[in-house]
Amino acid sequence: MLSAELAQQIIDKTQDILDANINVMDARGVIIASGDHSRLGTLHDGAMLALQRGNGLEISEHDVDAFKGARPGINLLLQCAGETVGVLGITGPPSQVRQAARLVKVTAEMLVEQADMLSQLEWAKRHREGFILSWVNAELSSEQLHDWAERLGIDVACQRLAVLIELDRGSPSADLDAMQRLMDLLAHDSLVTQVSPHRALVLQPVMDQAGQRRQGAHPGPDGAIEALLARLARHDIHGVKVAVGRAFDAPGHLHLSYESARQVLAIGKRQFPERMTYHYEELRLPVLLSPLNDGWQGEQLREAVERIRGADSHGRLLKTLAMLIEHEGNLSRCADALHVHRNTLRYRLDRIHEITGISPHCFTGLVELFLGLELSSGDGAH
């Protein structure tokens, strides 16, 4: 509880109360802060005796010979939560420093209690954040999840969805300051943690205490996200991206909501870089297809699009394919939208078939080409 830094703060804040040297000793009697720096790290006999007796100790001018290196003064035990954490030593004739020493003791114990309270709050905060990270990374068994949650007072049965907030990247010092301000602003939210130097995660309850769907928890643009962005802007936090994942019923599936939010953010930034908010329901298909990206299946689906792109220097074929998909395979409406004759449209579709070996005239072929376009969308296919 009593560190050297805190002990020095005690001296700095109380030195002006009386014109005397102040020493602060730890629970072993070692001087950890002093107005006389040459005494740092040495044992204080008066403090050791006070600790042994469990009571304060006064050393008069007549007693100094009995204590090696001691000086006249008063040694008072410092306590916090009923525990002795150190000793406060005031140098000077006891009759002259006694009253001021008591005032210094009260001030010192207030500082120790305040530091202890802040330390406990910080420990609780980090313990909570550690639990959230373990939860969303699926590192806990069902038994561990419920046991840890119960000790922290967290209702894991409450359905939640992951909301990722990403800061605009600037200088490292600016990033650190912005993230600290962001976490302070989100502190009222019960389940919040930092998941990377630039990202914070909020686990948003889907239902309120009355069992009704919470405003802001439903998919699609909503006032809650807009209110959040406005609040961040008022605190000079700009350029953030917010991604809302999918809600899952089981507590053990919360990692899937977090994973969906990460995919929503990645796909949203790639396809709509000008936007600030992205929702799973708006990007449902590309998110569901995203696991194919790194596999050979995704490579096969993208290959057809790459062949079209390589044989289509003006981009007409890809534009035609995208328009046909937009009009659900209806040739008449597609030709009207492209302002071309139906024979021209048929020629282009036949050309796509010739290049890829996949016919856009049939449903399964059009679906396969559509999936290839979706997986290639990050490369500017449409």
C-alpha positions in Angstrom: 0.0 0.0 0.0 2.8 2.4 0.8 5.2 2.8 -2.1 8.3 5.1 -2.2 6.4 7.4 -4.6 3.4 7.7 -2.3 5.7 8.2 0.7 7.5 11.1 -1.2 4.1 12.6 -2.0 3.3 12.6 1.7 6.5 14.5 2.5 5.9 17.0 -0.4 2.3 17.7 0.8 3.1 18.0 4.5 6.5 19.5 4.6 5.1 23.0 4.9 3.0 22.1 8.0 6.0 22.2 10.2 9.6 23.2 10.1 11.1 19.8 10.7 12.5 16.9 8.7 9.9 14.2 7.9 10.8 10.5 7.3 8.4 7.9 6.0 9.3 4.2 6.7 7.7 1.1 5.3 6.3 -1.8 7.4 9.8 -3.1 7.9 11.1 0.1 9.3 13.2 1.0 6.2 13.2 4.7 5.3 11.6 5.0 1.8 11.2 8.8 1.7 12.9 11.6 3.6 13.8 15.2 3.6 17.3 14.0 4.1 18.0 11.8 1.1 21.2 10.4 2.6 19.0 8.3 4.9 17.0 6.6 2.2 17.2 2.8 2.4 18.5 2.7 5.9 16.8 1.1 8.9 15.1 3.5 11.4 15.5 2.1 14.9 12.7 4.2 16.3 10.3 3.0 13.6 11.2 -0.6 14.1 10.5 -0.3 17.9 7.2 1.4 17.2 6.2 -1.4 14.8 7.2 -4.0 17.4 5.2 -2.3 20.1 2.3 -1.6 17.8 2.1 2.0 19.1 3.7 5.3 18.5 7.1 6.2 20.0 8.6 9.4 21.2 12.4 9.9 21.4 13.6 12.7 23.5 17.0 14.2 23.6 17.8 12.0 26.6 16.8 8.8 24.7 18.9 9.2 21.6 21.9 7.3 22.9 19.7 4.2 23.2 18.9 4.3 19.5 21.7 3.9 16.9 21.7 7.0 14.6 18.4 8.2 16.0 17.5 11.8 16.5 14.9 13.3 18.8 11.4 13.1 17.4 8.1 11.3 17.2 7.3 8.1 15.3 3.6 7.5 14.5 2.1 4.3 12.9 0.4 4.8 9.6 -2.7 2.7 9.2 -5.1 1.9 6.3 -8.1 -0.3 6.6 -7.0 -1.4 10.1 -3.6 -2.5 8.9 -0.3 -0.9 9.8 1.4 0.1 6.5 4.3 2.2 7.7 5.7 4.7 10.1 5.8 8.5 10.0 8.8 10.0 11.6 9.0 13.7 12.6 12.4 15.0 13.7 12.4 17.5 16.5 11.8 17.9 20.3 8.6 15.9 20.9 7.0 18.8 22.9 7.4 21.1 19.9 6.3 18.8 17.1 3.7 16.6 18.8 0.6 18.6 17.8 1.8 19.1 14.2 2.8 15.5 13.9 -0.8 14.4 14.6 -2.0 16.7 11.8 0.6 15.3 9.5 -0.4 11.7 10.4 -4.0 12.4 9.6 -3.0 13.9 6.2 -0.7 11.1 5.4 -3.3 8.4 6.2 -5.8 10.2 4.1 -3.4 10.1 1.2 -2.7 6.4 1.8 -6.4 5.5 1.9 -7.1 7.5 -1.2 -4.2 5.7 -3.0 -5.5 2.4 -1.8 -9.0 3.1 -3.0 -7.7 4.1 -6.4 -5.6 1.0 -6.5 -8.5 -1.2 -5.7 -10.7 0.5 -8.4 -7.9 0.1 -10.9 -7.5 -3.5 -10.0 -11.2 -4.1 -10.3 -11.3 -2.3 -13.7 -8.4 -4.4 -15.0 -9.9 -7.6 -13.6 -13.2 -6.8 -15.4 -11.4 -6.0 -18.7 -9.4 -9.2 -18.4 -12.6 -11.1 -18.0 -14.2 -9.4 -21.1 -11.1 -10.2 -23.2 -11.1 -13.8 -22.1 -14.9 -14.0 -22.8 -14.8 -12.6 -26.3 -11.7 -14.6 -27.2 -13.5 -17.9 -26.1 -10.8 -18.7 -23.6 -13.1 -19.7 -20.8 -15.0 -23.0 -20.2 -18.7 -22.6 -19.3 -17.9 -23.2 -15.6 -15.1 -20.6 -15.6 -17.3 -18.1 -17.4 -20.1 -18.3 -14.9 -17.9 -18.5 -11.9 -15.8 -15.4 -12.9 -18.9 -13.5 -14.0 -20.6 -14.2 -10.7 -17.7 -12.9 -8.7 -17.7 -9.7 -10.8 -21.4 -9.3 -10.7 -21.9 -9.6 -14.5 -25.1 -11.2 -15.9 -23.8 -13.4 -18.7 -27.3 -14.6 -19.5 -28.1 -11.1 -20.8 -28.0 -11.2 -24.6 -25.3 -8.8 -25.9 -23.8 -7.8 -29.2 -20.3 -6.5 -29.9 -19.7 -2.9 -30.9 -16.2 -2.0 -32.1 -15.0 1.6 -32.0 -11.8 2.3 -34.0 -9.9 5.6 -33.6 -8.3 7.4 -36.5 -4.6 6.7 -36.4 -2.3 9.6 -35.8 0.9 10.1 -33.8 1.5 7.5 -31.0 1.1 10.2 -28.3 -2.1 11.5 -29.8 -3.4 8.0 -30.2 -2.7 7.2 -26.5 -4.4 10.4 -25.4 -7.5 9.9 -27.6 -7.8 6.2 -26.4 -7.7 7.3 -22.8 -10.3 9.9 -23.4 -12.4 7.4 -25.3 -12.2 4.9 -22.4 -13.1 7.5 -19.9 -16.2 8.5 -21.9 -17.3 4.9 -22.2 -16.6 4.2 -18.5 -20.4 4.3 -17.7 -21.0 1.4 -20.0 -20.8 -1.8 -17.9 -18.7 -3.9 -20.2 -16.0 -2.0 -22.1 -12.4 -2.9 -22.8 -9.5 -1.9 -25.0 -8.8 -4.7 -27.6 -5.9 -2.9 -29.5 -4.0 0.4 -29.4 -6.7 1.9 -31.6 -9.9 -0.1 -30.8 -12.3 -0.3 -27.9 -15.0 -2.9 -27.5 -18.4 -2.3 -26.0 -20.7 -5.3 -25.2 -24.1 -3.8 -25.7 -27.1 -5.5 -24.0 -29.8 -6.2 -26.6 -32.7 -6.2 -24.1 -33.4 -3.7 -21.3 -34.3 -4.7 -17.7 -38.0 -4.9 -18.7 -37.2 -7.5 -21.4 -37.8 -5.1 -24.3 -35.4 -4.7 -27.2 -33.1 -1.8 -26.3 -33.1 1.3 -28.6 -29.7 1.2 -30.4 -29.3 -2.6 -30.1 -31.3 -3.3 -33.2 -29.5 -3.6 -36.6 -29.4 -0.7 -39.0 -28.7 3.0 -38.4 -30.0 4.3 -35.1 -29.9 7.2 -32.8 -27.7 5.5 -30.2 -24.7 5.3 -32.5 -25.3 8.9 -33.8 -25.5 10.1 -30.2 -22.2 8.3 -29.4 -20.5 9.9 -32.3 -21.8 13.4 -31.3 -20.6 12.8 -27.8 -17.1 11.8 -29.0 -17.0 14.9 -31.2 -17.8 17.2 -28.3 -14.7 15.8 -26.6 -12.6 16.4 -29.6 -12.5 12.7 -30.7 -13.0 12.7 -34.5 -12.6 10.3 -37.4 -13.8 7.2 -35.5 -15.3 4.1 -37.2 -18.1 2.2 -35.4 -19.0 -1.4 -36.3 -22.0 -3.2 -34.9 -21.8 -7.0 -34.9 -24.5 -9.7 -34.8 -26.1 -10.7 -31.5 -26.0 -14.4 -30.5 -28.2 -16.0 -27.8 -25.8 -18.2 -25.9 -23.2 -16.5 -23.6 -20.5 -18.9 -24.9 -21.1 -17.5 -28.4 -20.2 -13.9 -27.6 -16.9 -14.4 -29.4 -18.9 -14.9 -32.6 -20.5 -11.4 -32.1 -17.0 -10.0 -31.6 -15.7 -11.8 -34.7 -18.6 -10.5 -36.7 -18.0 -6.9 -35.6 -14.3 -7.2 -36.7 -15.4 -8.5 -40.1 -18.0 -5.8 -40.4 -15.4 -3.2 -39.6 -12.9 -4.6 -42.1 -15.4 -5.0 -44.9 -17.1 -1.7 -44.2 -13.9 0.3 -44.3 -12.9 -1.4 -47.6 -16.3 -1.0 -49.4 -17.5 2.3 -47.8 -14.4 4.2 -46.6 -16.3 7.5 -46.4 -18.8 6.2 -43.8 -18.3 6.2 -40.1 -20.8 3.5 -39.0 -21.3 -0.1 -40.3 -23.9 -2.7 -39.2 -23.9 -6.4 -39.6 -27.4 -6.5 -41.2 -26.2 -4.1 -44.0 -23.1 -6.2 -44.7 -24.5 -9.6 -43.9 -23.6 -11.4 -47.1 -20.0 -10.2 -47.4 -19.5 -10.9 -43.7 -20.8 -14.5 -44.1 -18.7 -15.0 -47.2 -15.5 -13.6 -45.6 -14.3 -17.0 -44.3 -13.9 -18.0 -48.0 -11.4 -15.2 -48.7 -8.4 -17.1 -47.6 -9.4 -20.6 -48.8 -9.0 -22.2 -52.2 -12.8 -22.0 -52.7 -12.7 -18.2 -52.6 -9.8 -18.2 -54.9 -11.8 -20.2 -57.4 -14.8 -17.9 -57.2 -12.6 -14.8 -57.7 -10.8 -16.4 -60.6 -13.8 -16.0 -62.9 -13.9 -12.3 -62.2 -10.2 -11.9 -62.7 -10.6 -13.5 -66.2 -13.3 -11.1 -67.1 -11.3 -8.2 -65.9 -8.2 -9.3 -67.8 -10.2 -9.6 -71.1 -12.3 -6.5 -70.6 -10.1 -3.4 -70.8 -13.0 -1.0 -70.8 -14.9 -2.6 -67.9 -18.1 -3.1 -69.9 -18.5 -6.8 -69.1 -18.1 -6.4 -65.3 -20.5 -3.4 -65.4 -23.0 -5.5 -67.4 -22.7 -8.5 -65.0 -23.2 -6.2 -62.0 -26.2 -4.6 -63.6 -27.8 -8.0 -64.5 -27.4 -9.1 -60.8 -28.9 -5.8 -59.6 -31.9 -6.5 -61.8 -32.2 -10.1 -60.7 -31.4 -11.6 -64.1 -34.1 -9.7 -65.9 -32.7 -9.1 -69.4 -35.2 -6.4 -70.4 -34.7 -4.2 -67.3 -30.9 -4.8 -67.4 -30.7 -3.7 -71.1 -32.9 -0.6 -70.3 -30.7 0.4 -67.4 -27.5 0.0 -69.5 -29.2 1.8 -72.5 -28.2 -1.0 -74.9 -30.1 -3.2 -77.2 -31.0 -6.7 -75.9 -28.9 -8.3 -78.6 -25.9 -6.2 -77.3 -26.7 -7.4 -73.8 -26.9 -11.1 -75.0 -23.6 -10.7 -76.8 -21.9 -9.4 -73.6 -23.3 -12.3 -71.6 -22.2 -14.8 -74.1 -18.8 -13.2 -74.0 -18.7 -13.7 -70.2 -19.6 -17.3 -70.7 -16.9 -17.8 -73.3 -14.2 -16.2 -71.0 -15.2 -17.9 -67.7 -16.9 -21.1 -68.8 -19.8 -20.0 -66.5 -23.1 -19.0 -68.0 -24.7 -15.9 -66.6 -27.9 -17.0 -68.4 -28.6 -19.7 -65.8 -29.4 -19.2 -62.2 -26.5 -21.2 -60.7 -24.0 -19.6 -63.0 -25.2 -16.1 -62.2 -25.0 -16.9 -58.5 -21.5 -18.2 -58.8 -20.4 -15.0 -60.7 -22.2 -12.9 -58.1 -20.2 -14.6 -55.3 -17.0 -14.0 -57.2 -17.9 -10.3 -57.5 -18.7 -10.1 -53.8 -15.4 -11.7 -52.9 -13.5 -9.4 -55.3 -15.3 -6.2 -54.2 -12.3 -5.1 -52.2 -10.3 -5.0 -55.4 -12.7 -2.6 -57.1 -14.8 -5.1 -59.0 -17.8 -2.9 -58.6 
